[in-house]
């Protein structure tokens, strides 16, 4: 589109032509000097703007693009259209930047608690180097209450501003700046923290619950017990009665009647066949059936709970996923609100808005589905005692032992016992004398003859029957039926083994996906870490909205990891339900992912002397410590104020590190005053430390050889007093040389969480291994090894030796002495100085 003249443009944007012309006549150099004083539009890429002025503002207006730093702190670039150029001009005229020299007064800033030069430079838009120059500072160290000269401000008494008002449009831009900054900083604060997923006790609570009230096996047993009780009371004795009436005359010639009526009563006792012996055999068979029923109940116990546990696992993971999705949705909602405003000023493409809207709709749908499922679960299983307090985030990923899985069914003791009982049952069914019948009886008889005389008499007797040709068929049938049972059981084993192989393969494939996503998470965290470091270093390439995008990516990955872990648990449940195992820990164990993507070998801690906090900004030390994967910091207070220490502890813990107070009071070995120790514990708790690191060195005393036992006993008393005073609120670590006696180490072991062995001046692995044999035997997993950086020529040599020590000793915990020296070693390694 062409613009025929400049007046049309000015009228469209409602600007004063005279003001604009006068501003353009001021020249680029003056504009470059004065535009830096603008608080909102901090910096402009003036090279492009200069070219624009030189070539003609109106002739080339459609080709103009200016990258404008809208954010005071983050200095994010936004590509703006021609409207923004006029906004810049109007803002300049509104703040009297076209009036020539402006009277001003010195601006002084008083340093507040927690501030540093970097943050102050951002507040006043002055480079750190300039701040140091203006205030004759040799380093970045400043103190609370210090007055700093930060520039000039208008003298309102001497200068009357023009009546021009900054348009509401610019106020909206400023609000966008503030909203973007708020979104960035709030999102960083809500960064997901690392969770400990190594616990095993909660896994059993998931898999081994019993949620069925009355199973069919219990009902079958009750029925069989009633049958057995009835059979035991039946000894085969029965009442007999009979009546006979003979017709007269008979059917054939020559027939005659002996009696016309006859009646008999008596008792029958069935001994074989369906009588006494048969009842005893039936009771034995019922006992076998009950034992078989019990075995089936054991085999089916996990299967009967499978559906309940399946739904329970989904419920637990849904709860965790809902938290993740709600956090992510809040981020997307805030981002979308800001992006919509940015679109209106053409600082955000519409495609990005559509992408955010699509994400929000997807998240709302997922949240609805998850909440509906969990509401249904709570309604359906109100009376069942599920542990709804479990957090799926803390459940470990399990590694299945294939040898236990694929031998579990074929070597099943229940299968062997089942086959044995089936064989006993068949022996009873096909017992040789089963078809024999023996019955004894006693009768009282009466009949009448033709002469109407009634006669009575008593009688006893027995009957016996036996098959003639059934023996061979019985044995053959028994063998055939047993073969059928064996075949069915073998088919079950084969089917289960095939199922297990399929489920195991699917489990391993899902586990591979999980590990892949762990890698993606590490990459996302590294990108985020780099962005946060750019923010700290005031890198002009830092973009807070890009950082928010990385945060969203990290939330999405965390959700996928939870989803994959859920699939792993459901698959593990299926495998567990098919096996004879009674404890999930018999076939699996937690996987340790903590060191899978480590930059450095071992679990690392570092000594931080108080001088380090004076020489370097706290934020730098935090970034440096995290980048070097120090998850524990032993911080010495020294001469630092309590306020500085509190802020440092808070900042380190905010980033997920544990901070121990480093206490190097050798006097405690001479005088273990309980009151002093208790006061020390209370102070450390109030300061918010996670633990204490005792660095007591009585071996440096002149009378060590003669008073060694006294000093060591005093240290034990200090630790005992501290343990009582801390009452479990603090971890206890202590540094020791490698030559303290065994009896002292044995007394020490239950009182501490960590023992740091000072392996100084031992750059030979063999000497370290030989020196720490007693400590390894007594202290085991509580051991850490400390090395001094000064004993190495560069970082490469240090890292090589650390790897060698970790692999050679099996001790995975290392402590670097100290942070300040390590920084210098890195400078020497990287910069050669």
Secondary structure, DSSP 8 states (H G I E B T S, - for coil): ---S-HHHHHHHTT--HHHHHHHHHT-HHHHHHHHTT-SSS--B-HHHHHHHHHH-TTTTGGG--EEEE--TTT--EEEE-HHHHHHHHHHHHHTTTTSSS--EEEEEEE--TT--HHHHHHHHT--HHHHHHHTT-SSS---TT-EEEEEEEE-TTT----S----HHHHHHHHHHHHHHHHHHHHHHT----------HHHHHHHS----SS-HHHHHHHHHHHHHHHHHH--SEEEEEEEEE--SS-SSTT---S-SEEEEEEEEEE-SSSSHHHHHHHHHHHHHHHHHHHHHHHHHHHHHHHHHHHHHHHHHHHHHHHHHHHHHHHHHHHHHHHHHHHHHTTSS-HHHHHHHHHHHHHHHHHHHHHHHHHHHHHHHTSSS---TT--GGG---EEE-HHHHHHHTTT-HHHHHHHHHHHHHHHHHT-GGGG-EEEEEEEEEEEE-TT--EEEEEEEEEEEE--SS-HHHHHHHHHHHHHHHHHHHHHHHHHHHHHHHHHHHHHHHHHHHHHHHHHHHHHHHHHHHHHHHHHHTT-TT--HHHHHHHHHHHHHHHHHHHHHHHHHHHHHHHHHHHS--SSGGGTEEE---TTTT-SSSSEEEEEE-HHHHHHS-HHHHHHHHHHTTEEEEEEE-TT--HHHHHHHHHHHHHTT-EEEEEE--THHHH---HHHHHHHHHHHHHHT-SEEEE---GGGSTTHHHHHHHHHHHHHHHHHHHHHHHTTSSEEEEEE-TT--HHHHHHHHTT-SEEEEE-TT---HHHHHHHTHHHHHHHGGGEEEEEEGGGSSSHHHHHHHHHHHHHHH---EEEEE-HHHHHHHHHHHHH--
